[in-house]
Amino acid sequence: MKSLLFYLAVGIVLTGLVHLGSLLALPGLSSQGPDRRLAALAPFNTVVLLPDPAPERADLAFADPAFVVAVCRFDLTGGPVILRFETGPVYASVSFYSPTGVAFSALNDRAATRGVIELDLMASGQRPRVSPDAETTRADRLIVDSPVTSGLAVIRLMAGEPSLRPALRERLAAARCARSAAP
Amino acid sequence: VRHPLLFLLTLVASAAAGLGLTALAARHPPDIAAVRIGPWTALPKSGTPDVDPYRLAAMAAGGGLPLAAGDGIAFVARTTSNGQPLNGLCPIVVEGPVLPARAWTLSVMTPDGRPVANPAGRYGLTSTEALARPGGGVRIVVAPQAQAGNWLPSGGRQSFVLVFSIYDTPVAVADRNRIALTLPAIRASGCLP
């Protein structure tokens, strides 16, 4: 009886440990995670428009169907990446995620200058030591510090009405996500 | 070890139970640090670096990306304000004030987060399209057939969820000392014969 209770206690502790361990390991191992899913559609450092929402498919579950969405899977190992898109008169945003889906930053069109958001995405340590002169010439430039060397930038434009969609898709198709030239 | 067979059994059973719990949690993650307003639930932490491991496991299992905190916040309702399950065969009225925000959308989704099929091909309603209610706020009818005013098709689906997404709001939803955070009430308004 005593040993039965002992094994029960051991079993409960072990169950907890296995649960915690597998829970923490799952995001790194899964083939259904956000980055792995989008990897099939988008090569690195390229903007890819996601298809319009339809009942039979959802590249990202719970994505708001009112938005036109483009994704850039960024890779900063070769240097910073420039992201540029036109926002126009609609609500627009860009959000940054780690490959497992941890959101680390987001900007909306309030950060846009003359209807354009242009930013430098940099891994820690890639931030150049800019002189005050350089700072003024690049005053419109936004810098986003990334805690990860690769991840996802999700650009979203809100189609307040379905009729806006084609124009917004065209606008997002012109978005750019590319390794920046040498500073 | 006094009972090698029992010991082995304990190991196998614990491993199976632990993995089973993880699989279950990834499919139905617990709502940790949730903000509840009537029937609506939001997880403000899920769009921040402080996201909990259960939410990350759900994303790994195909749960999609949360709205980043600087972008917006999504409230999900699975029941009416009275706690009845949402049934797409009955007209459901979403009515009341909305949090101050630059834009909002109300979407009808399957419980696993896909747009609900309907003949009109409309999956949501936006603040741009919605007709204002006299006296402020909104009144939206979610129903299988077209309705006067703001209509959102439910596709006649037996079970669905409503997702209220709010963009660029000055309200700190996660603020514990929040005052009068308001979202529309949800009620079933009679059923189809």
Chai-1 contact restraints between the chains, C-beta under 6 A:
chainA,res_idxA,chainB,res_idxB,connection_type,confidence,min_distance_angstrom,max_distance_angstrom,comment,restraint_id
A,Y7,B,L6,contact,1.0,0.0,6.0,A-B,restraint_1
A,Y7,B,T10,contact,1.0,0.0,6.0,A-B,restraint_2
A,V10,B,T10,contact,1.0,0.0,6.0,A-B,restraint_3
A,G11,B,T10,contact,1.0,0.0,6.0,A-B,restraint_4
A,G11,B,A13,contact,1.0,0.0,6.0,A-B,restraint_5
A,G11,B,S14,contact,1.0,0.0,6.0,A-B,restraint_6
A,L14,B,S14,contact,1.0,0.0,6.0,A-B,restraint_7
A,T15,B,S14,contact,1.0,0.0,6.0,A-B,restraint_8
A,T15,B,A17,contact,1.0,0.0,6.0,A-B,restraint_9
A,T15,B,G18,contact,1.0,0.0,6.0,A-B,restraint_10
A,V18,B,A15,contact,1.0,0.0,6.0,A-B,restraint_11
A,V18,B,G18,contact,1.0,0.0,6.0,A-B,restraint_12
A,H19,B,G18,contact,1.0,0.0,6.0,A-B,restraint_13
A,H19,B,L21,contact,1.0,0.0,6.0,A-B,restraint_14
A,H19,B,T22,contact,1.0,0.0,6.0,A-B,restraint_15
A,S22,B,L19,contact,1.0,0.0,6.0,A-B,restraint_16
A,S22,B,T22,contact,1.0,0.0,6.0,A-B,restraint_17
A,L23,B,T22,contact,1.0,0.0,6.0,A-B,restraint_18
A,L23,B,P53,contact,1.0,0.0,6.0,A-B,restraint_19
A,L23,B,A57,contact,1.0,0.0,6.0,A-B,restraint_20
A,L24,B,P53,contact,1.0,0.0,6.0,A-B,restraint_21
A,L26,B,A57,contact,1.0,0.0,6.0,A-B,restraint_22
A,L26,B,A60,contact,1.0,0.0,6.0,A-B,restraint_23
A,P27,B,L56,contact,1.0,0.0,6.0,A-B,restraint_24
A,P27,B,A60,contact,1.0,0.0,6.0,A-B,restraint_25
A,S30,B,A60,contact,1.0,0.0,6.0,A-B,restraint_26
A,Q32,B,A61,contact,1.0,0.0,6.0,A-B,restraint_27
A,Q32,B,G62,contact,1.0,0.0,6.0,A-B,restraint_28
A,G33,B,A60,contact,1.0,0.0,6.0,A-B,restraint_29
A,P34,B,M59,contact,1.0,0.0,6.0,A-B,restraint_30
A,P34,B,L65,contact,1.0,0.0,6.0,A-B,restraint_31
A,P53,B,P115,contact,1.0,0.0,6.0,A-B,restraint_32
A,P53,B,Y123,contact,1.0,0.0,6.0,A-B,restraint_33
A,P55,B,P115,contact,1.0,0.0,6.0,A-B,restraint_34
A,P55,B,A117,contact,1.0,0.0,6.0,A-B,restraint_35
A,A58,B,R114,contact,1.0,0.0,6.0,A-B,restraint_36
A,L60,B,G64,contact,1.0,0.0,6.0,A-B,restraint_37
A,L60,B,L65,contact,1.0,0.0,6.0,A-B,restraint_38
A,A61,B,G63,contact,1.0,0.0,6.0,A-B,restraint_39
A,A61,B,G64,contact,1.0,0.0,6.0,A-B,restraint_40
A,A61,B,G113,contact,1.0,0.0,6.0,A-B,restraint_41
A,F62,B,G64,contact,1.0,0.0,6.0,A-B,restraint_42
A,F62,B,G113,contact,1.0,0.0,6.0,A-B,restraint_43
A,D64,B,T105,contact,1.0,0.0,6.0,A-B,restraint_44
A,D64,B,S165,contact,1.0,0.0,6.0,A-B,restraint_45
A,P65,B,S107,contact,1.0,0.0,6.0,A-B,restraint_46
A,P65,B,P115,contact,1.0,0.0,6.0,A-B,restraint_47
A,P65,B,Y123,contact,1.0,0.0,6.0,A-B,restraint_48
A,P65,B,G124,contact,1.0,0.0,6.0,A-B,restraint_49
A,A66,B,T105,contact,1.0,0.0,6.0,A-B,restraint_50
A,A66,B,G124,contact,1.0,0.0,6.0,A-B,restraint_51
A,A66,B,T126,contact,1.0,0.0,6.0,A-B,restraint_52
A,Y91,B,R102,contact,1.0,0.0,6.0,A-B,restraint_53
A,Y91,B,A103,contact,1.0,0.0,6.0,A-B,restraint_54
A,Y91,B,Y167,contact,1.0,0.0,6.0,A-B,restraint_55
A,S93,B,D71,contact,1.0,0.0,6.0,A-B,restraint_56
A,S95,B,A68,contact,1.0,0.0,6.0,A-B,restraint_57
A,S95,B,D71,contact,1.0,0.0,6.0,A-B,restraint_58
A,Y97,B,L65,contact,1.0,0.0,6.0,A-B,restraint_59
A,T100,B,L56,contact,1.0,0.0,6.0,A-B,restraint_60
A,G101,B,M59,contact,1.0,0.0,6.0,A-B,restraint_61
A,G101,B,L65,contact,1.0,0.0,6.0,A-B,restraint_62
A,V102,B,P49,contact,1.0,0.0,6.0,A-B,restraint_63
A,V102,B,V51,contact,1.0,0.0,6.0,A-B,restraint_64
A,A103,B,G47,contact,1.0,0.0,6.0,A-B,restraint_65
A,A103,B,A68,contact,1.0,0.0,6.0,A-B,restraint_66
A,F104,B,P49,contact,1.0,0.0,6.0,A-B,restraint_67
A,A106,B,A68,contact,1.0,0.0,6.0,A-B,restraint_68
A,A106,B,G70,contact,1.0,0.0,6.0,A-B,restraint_69
A,A106,B,D71,contact,1.0,0.0,6.0,A-B,restraint_70
A,N108,B,D168,contact,1.0,0.0,6.0,A-B,restraint_71
A,M158,B,A103,contact,1.0,0.0,6.0,A-B,restraint_72
A,G160,B,T126,contact,1.0,0.0,6.0,A-B,restraint_73
A,G160,B,T128,contact,1.0,0.0,6.0,A-B,restraint_74
A,E161,B,T128,contact,1.0,0.0,6.0,A-B,restraint_75
A,E161,B,E129,contact,1.0,0.0,6.0,A-B,restraint_76
